[in-house]
Amino acid sequence: MINWGVIGFGRMGKQYVDCLKIKSDLFKLSGVSSKTSSNLKEFNFYKTYEELIKQKEIDAIYISTLNNTHKDLVILANTYNKKILCEKPLGMNLLEVKELHSLLKNKKENFLEAIAYRAHPITYAIFEILKDREIGQVKKIESSFGFKIKKIKRDSRLFNKDVGGGAILDLGCYPISFFNLFDQENDTKIIKSNFELCKTDVDIDGDISLKINNEIEAIGKVSFKENLENKCRVYCENAIITVPSPWLPTNNTFIEIETKSRYFKKLLSSDKNVYQHLLEASSIFFSKNGKKRDFLVDIDESLRIAKIIDLWKKK
């Protein structure tokens, strides 16, 4: 049983608190701290983040505050030897993530980045499908995540550079982490990348082309200016695999498989949402001292993601 403390009570903090309130043999909600929501009498509420982190009965901390606060909170939680699940992105830039990697590289069992779809059955199902010899080798991957924001507000976290705004930093980890699933040799090279800045001087749109293991072409796109397909497609020698809702899969979802001779769907059903899956998998990871990672994003992969994001933002 992992006793969790939640830092931040915005949209994501509330999502995870709701999940942690569900009775489980794997996790329990032991405390909440927020600077913006003080009327939380139903929880063990702590006025400061450090007060919550100091509690001896709390094993793990979920960090869901603004992007620019992640680094310092991870350092603080590590000081008290807590397990850490930090919302993406881990840092504002590559330098911050490198600093955290140096801090945690010998304590990998204590950290995960909260890229939730990685713990959902849909990710496991993709690789079960790929075991079918009829499908053949992966040749190309397309992945996108984007939604249209009609009005650019300077005070919105998405468009404020000081708190880590921008489509690439906020959404880029999704296609990049999907591509990483196919990189068995830690060999991904950027072929080209582009981005478009908006009036607040953050990127509102971006695309990237990569080569994985010198074999697989990977094309990613993120956007705050248009509604993208928000799909992943894996082009194999003899089939196309389409994941219609990869990032926030519903309880009942599916994967499409199209070969030269037939089209069918792999149906997936779960009584848990994507955040429950991540909490369960993270609690198992932490209770087993990192021995059951599966597809979860550890500190090494966080650094890999940050390196590509950093180069993408510079091109």
Residue, then its C-alpha position, 0 to 999 in steps of 0.5 A: m500500500i502506497n500512501w499518497g500526497v497530492i500537491g496542487f488542486g487544479r484540473m489534474g490534481k482533482q482528477y488524481v484525488d478522485c482516483l485516490k479516493i477509490k478504495s484500493d489495496l494498492f494506494k490511499l490518499s493521505g494528504v492534499s496541499s494547494k495554494t489556490s484551494s484552501n476549503l478542502k476540509e474533507f482531506n488531510f489538508y496542508k497549508t504548505y507543500e513542504e508541510l505535506i512532503k515532511q509527513k512521515e506517513i506519506d510515501a509518494i508525492y504526486i506533483s500537479t502544479l504549474n510547469n515552472t514549479h516542477k523542478d524545485l518540488v521534485i528536489l524538495a520531495n527527494t530531500y525527504n526521500k519520497k517517491i515522486l510522480c511528477e506531471k509532465p513536463l518534468g522541467m521547463n527546459l533541458l537544463e532543468v531535466k538534466e539537473l533532476h536526472s543527475l539527482l535521481k539517476n541512482k534512485k530511479e526507483n523513486f521517480l516517474e513522469a505522469i504520462a498517463y496513457r503509458a499505463h493504459p491497456i491500449t499501450y500493451a495491446i499495440f505491442e501484442i498486435l505487433k507480435d503477429r508475424e503477418i503484420g511485419q516490421v514497423k516502417k513509419i509512425e504518425s502521431s499528433f495531439g492538437f486542439k484549437i484555442k479560439k482566443i490567445k490569453r496572455d495570462s493563460r498558462l498555455f501561452n505564458k512563457d514564464v510558466g512553461g507555456g507553448a504547444i511543444l512543451d505542453l503536448g510534445c511529450y505525447p508523440i515523442s514518448f509514443f515514438n520512444l516505444f519503438d526505439q529499442e536502441n536509444d537511437t532517434k535522430i531529428i531530420k527536420s522540425n518547425f514551429e510557429l510562434c504566437k503573439t505571446d512569443v510561445d509556440i502555438d504549432g509545431d511539427i517534427s520528423l525523426k528517424i528511429n534506429n535508422e529504420i523507422e520514419a516518425i512524424g509528429k505534430v502538436s498544435f493549439k491553433e487547430n484540431l488535429e486528428n489526435k491519433c497514432r498510426v503505425y505503418c507496417e510492412n503488411a498492415i496499418i494500425t490506428v489508435p483513434s484515442p491514444w492519449l486519453p482512452t476511454n473505458n471502452t476503446f479500440i484499435e483498428i487493424e487494416t491488412k491487404s485482405r481484411y479490416f478489424k478492431k481490437l476492442l478494449s474494455s476497462d472499469k478504470n480510467v486512464y489516471q487510475h491505471l497510472l496510479e495503480a501502475s505507479s504504486i506497484f512500481f514504487s512498492k516493488n522498488g522499480k522492478k516492474r516498470d513496463f511502459l512507465v516513463d522513468i527519469d532516463e526516458s524523461l531526459r530522452i524526451a527533454k532532449i528532443i523537445d529542446l532541439w525541436k524548440k530550437k529549430 
